[in-house]
Amino acid sequence: MIDIDIILIGGLIMFFSAFIKGISGFGTAIFAVPLLIAFVFLPTETRVIVVSLNLVLNIFILSKEHSLTKANIIDLKALIIPGFIFAILAGWFLGSIDDTLFKIILGNLLILTAVNKFFDFPYKVRNIKKYFPTIGALSGIFNTLIGLGGIPVLIYLSNTTIEKKAFRTTLMLFFLFINTGSVLTFMIHRAYSLELIIYILSFIPFIVLGSLMGMTLVKRINNVNFNRIVALLLLIMGISNLFNIL
């Protein structure tokens, strides 16, 4: 049975999460996952909802910013193809993986990356594309199994000298393909109920409005402040991951 209160509470959570994504190109799961689980949905339902809505968000934002181009996709194929393939293959292990160790490792890496960005330490990856296949595969696996697929590629890109626009475009194009792979996996394993589909559709107006507001604001943010925002979000994600396992 569809509950209007759930639509309003979930919609507001997704609105704020989409606002963050509109600014940074990532971050939907930072607030959406813990809040949806705390107030509205089961963890398994939340993973399906957030991944599905992220797919919609990526298509919408990339289209609005004219970044969903063949040239951009080809340029990132070494990252995208492994991510897409492993997002699908990981579906065969759904429900059989204890994600505690993954969250501990990823949480600590996020915090270290945030510290690196805050204090601008000299360590930076120079040859960005060299490790794309490995990072893509890891992200695809994590996206399907524990809903945290963006973290490996986010950590990697945050330790490079990539500019704001390229950072956002790379993240969202990658998320577009691994989320597509994860959604296909959810469909194969019948993770979508009619009720869940209705809730996902009802949240779309909220995420569209939230992302539009974020996209408007990011135009006024320079690279220095953008990096500070990214560092802060990374720190929040890292601490959140560690606290969620306690």
C-alpha positions as CSV (number, residue, x, y, z in Angstrom):
1,M,0.0,0.0,0.0
2,I,1.4,3.4,-1.0
3,D,1.8,5.9,1.9
4,I,1.7,9.6,1.1
5,D,3.8,10.3,4.2
6,I,6.5,8.0,2.9
7,I,6.5,9.9,-0.5
8,L,6.9,13.2,1.3
9,I,9.6,12.1,3.7
10,G,11.5,10.1,1.1
11,G,11.0,12.9,-1.5
12,L,12.5,15.5,0.8
13,I,15.5,13.2,1.6
14,M,16.0,12.6,-2.1
15,F,15.6,16.3,-2.9
16,F,18.5,17.3,-0.6
17,S,20.6,14.4,-1.9
18,A,20.1,15.4,-5.5
19,F,21.0,19.0,-4.6
20,I,24.3,17.8,-3.3
21,K,24.8,15.7,-6.5
22,G,24.0,18.7,-8.6
23,I,26.8,20.6,-7.0
24,S,29.5,17.9,-6.7
25,G,28.6,15.2,-9.2
26,F,28.3,12.7,-6.4
27,G,27.0,12.4,-2.9
28,T,23.5,11.1,-3.3
29,A,24.1,8.1,-1.0
30,I,25.8,10.2,1.7
31,F,22.4,11.4,3.0
32,A,19.9,9.3,1.2
33,V,21.0,5.8,2.3
34,P,21.2,6.3,6.1
35,L,18.1,8.5,6.2
36,L,15.9,6.3,4.0
37,I,16.9,3.3,6.1
38,A,16.3,5.1,9.4
39,F,12.9,6.6,8.5
40,V,11.4,4.8,5.6
41,F,12.7,1.7,3.8
42,L,14.6,-1.6,4.5
43,P,18.3,-1.6,3.5
44,T,17.6,-3.9,0.5
45,E,14.9,-1.6,-0.7
46,T,17.0,1.5,-0.2
47,R,19.9,0.2,-2.3
48,V,17.5,-0.4,-5.2
49,I,15.8,3.0,-4.8
50,V,19.0,5.0,-4.6
51,V,20.8,3.2,-7.5
52,S,17.7,3.6,-9.7
53,L,17.2,7.3,-8.9
54,N,21.0,7.9,-9.4
55,L,20.6,6.5,-12.9
56,V,17.8,9.0,-13.6
57,L,19.9,11.9,-12.1
58,N,23.0,11.1,-14.1
59,I,21.0,11.1,-17.4
60,F,19.2,14.3,-16.5
61,I,22.3,16.3,-15.3
62,L,24.6,15.1,-18.1
63,S,21.9,16.0,-20.7
64,K,21.3,19.4,-19.2
65,E,25.0,20.2,-19.2
66,H,25.5,18.7,-22.7
67,S,28.1,16.3,-21.4
68,L,26.4,13.1,-22.5
69,T,28.5,12.9,-25.7
70,K,30.1,10.0,-27.7
71,A,33.5,11.7,-27.4
72,N,33.3,11.8,-23.6
73,I,32.1,8.2,-23.4
74,I,34.9,6.9,-25.7
75,D,37.5,8.9,-23.6
76,L,36.4,7.1,-20.5
77,K,35.8,3.6,-21.9
78,A,38.7,2.1,-19.9
79,L,36.8,3.1,-16.8
80,I,33.2,2.6,-17.9
81,I,33.4,-0.9,-19.6
82,P,34.9,-2.8,-16.6
83,G,32.5,-1.0,-14.2
84,F,29.5,-2.0,-16.3
85,I,30.6,-5.6,-16.7
86,F,31.5,-6.2,-13.1
87,A,28.4,-4.4,-11.8
88,I,26.4,-7.1,-13.6
89,L,28.7,-10.1,-12.6
90,A,28.6,-9.0,-9.0
91,G,24.8,-9.7,-8.9
92,W,25.4,-13.4,-8.6
93,F,26.8,-12.7,-5.1
94,L,23.9,-10.5,-3.9
95,G,23.0,-11.4,-0.3
96,S,26.1,-13.5,0.3
97,I,28.7,-10.9,1.1
98,D,29.4,-9.4,4.6
99,D,30.1,-5.7,3.8
100,T,31.6,-4.8,7.2
101,L,35.2,-5.2,6.1
102,F,34.6,-3.2,2.9
103,K,33.1,-0.4,4.8
104,I,36.0,-0.2,7.3
105,I,38.5,0.0,4.4
106,L,36.5,2.4,2.3
107,G,35.7,4.6,5.3
108,N,39.4,5.0,6.3
109,L,40.4,5.6,2.6
110,L,37.8,8.4,2.3
111,I,39.0,10.1,5.4
112,L,42.7,9.9,4.2
113,T,41.6,11.3,0.8
114,A,39.7,14.2,2.5
115,V,42.8,15.1,4.6
116,N,44.9,15.0,1.5
117,K,42.6,17.5,-0.2
118,F,42.1,19.7,2.8
119,F,45.8,20.2,3.3
120,D,46.8,19.9,-0.3
121,F,49.6,17.3,0.3
122,P,51.9,16.8,-2.7
123,Y,50.7,13.2,-3.4
124,K,48.7,13.2,-6.6
125,V,48.1,10.6,-9.3
126,R,49.6,12.0,-12.5
127,N,48.7,9.4,-15.1
128,I,45.0,9.4,-14.5
129,K,43.9,6.7,-17.0
130,K,46.6,4.2,-16.1
131,Y,44.4,2.6,-13.3
132,F,41.0,3.1,-14.9
133,P,40.3,-0.6,-15.6
134,T,41.0,-1.7,-12.0
135,I,39.1,1.2,-10.4
136,G,36.2,0.7,-12.8
137,A,35.9,-3.0,-11.9
138,L,36.1,-2.4,-8.1
139,S,33.5,0.3,-8.4
140,G,31.1,-1.9,-10.4
141,I,31.4,-4.7,-7.8
142,F,30.8,-2.4,-4.8
143,N,27.9,-0.6,-6.5
144,T,25.9,-3.8,-6.9
145,L,26.8,-5.5,-3.7
146,I,26.8,-2.7,-1.1
147,G,25.5,0.4,-3.0
148,L,28.8,2.2,-2.6
149,G,30.2,1.9,-6.1
150,G,31.2,5.5,-6.4
151,I,33.7,5.4,-3.6
152,P,36.7,3.7,-5.3
153,V,36.5,6.0,-8.4
154,L,35.8,9.0,-6.1
155,I,38.8,8.3,-4.0
156,Y,41.0,7.8,-7.1
157,L,39.8,11.0,-8.9
158,S,40.1,13.1,-5.7
159,N,43.8,12.2,-5.6
160,T,44.4,13.7,-9.0
161,T,44.7,17.2,-10.3
162,I,41.5,16.9,-12.4
163,E,39.5,20.2,-12.8
164,K,36.0,20.8,-11.5
165,K,34.1,20.2,-14.8
166,A,36.0,17.1,-15.8
167,F,35.7,15.7,-12.2
168,R,31.9,16.0,-12.3
169,T,31.5,14.8,-15.9
170,T,33.8,11.8,-15.3
171,L,32.0,10.8,-12.2
172,M,28.5,11.1,-13.6
173,L,29.3,9.3,-16.9
174,F,30.8,6.5,-14.9
175,F,27.9,6.3,-12.5
176,L,25.5,6.3,-15.5
177,F,27.0,3.1,-16.8
178,I,27.5,1.2,-13.5
179,N,24.1,2.2,-12.3
180,T,22.7,0.8,-15.6
181,G,24.5,-2.4,-14.9
182,S,23.2,-2.6,-11.4
183,V,19.6,-1.9,-12.4
184,L,19.8,-4.7,-15.0
185,T,21.0,-7.0,-12.2
186,F,18.2,-5.9,-9.9
187,M,15.7,-6.7,-12.8
188,I,17.3,-10.1,-13.4
189,H,17.0,-10.9,-9.7
190,R,13.5,-9.5,-9.4
191,A,14.4,-6.8,-6.8
192,Y,11.6,-4.5,-8.1
193,S,8.2,-4.8,-6.6
194,L,5.3,-2.8,-8.0
195,E,5.2,-0.7,-4.7
196,L,8.9,0.1,-5.0
197,I,8.5,1.1,-8.6
198,I,5.7,3.5,-7.7
199,Y,7.8,5.1,-4.9
200,I,10.8,5.5,-7.3
201,L,8.6,7.2,-9.8
202,S,7.1,9.5,-7.2
203,F,10.6,10.7,-6.1
204,I,11.7,11.8,-9.6
205,P,10.1,15.3,-9.4
206,F,12.0,15.8,-6.1
207,I,15.4,14.8,-7.5
208,V,14.9,16.9,-10.7
209,L,14.2,20.0,-8.7
210,G,17.0,19.4,-6.2
211,S,19.6,18.7,-8.9
212,L,18.5,21.9,-10.9
213,M,19.2,24.0,-7.8
214,G,22.6,22.4,-7.2
215,M,23.6,22.8,-10.9
216,T,22.7,26.5,-10.7
217,L,24.8,27.0,-7.5
218,V,27.9,25.2,-8.8
219,K,28.3,27.7,-11.5
220,R,29.2,30.3,-8.8
221,I,31.8,28.1,-7.1
222,N,35.5,28.3,-8.1
223,N,37.9,25.3,-8.2
224,V,39.3,26.1,-4.8
225,N,36.0,26.1,-3.0
226,F,34.8,23.2,-5.1
227,N,37.7,21.1,-3.8
228,R,36.9,22.1,-0.2
229,I,33.3,21.0,-0.7
230,V,34.5,17.7,-2.2
231,A,36.9,17.2,0.7
232,L,34.1,17.9,3.3
233,L,31.7,15.4,1.6
234,L,34.5,12.8,1.5
235,L,35.1,13.3,5.2
236,I,31.4,13.0,6.0
237,M,31.2,9.8,3.8
238,G,34.2,8.3,5.5
239,I,32.9,8.9,9.1
240,S,29.4,7.8,8.1
241,N,30.8,4.5,6.8
242,L,32.7,3.8,10.0
243,F,29.8,4.7,12.3
244,N,27.3,2.6,10.3
245,I,29.2,-0.6,11.2
246,L,29.2,0.1,15.0
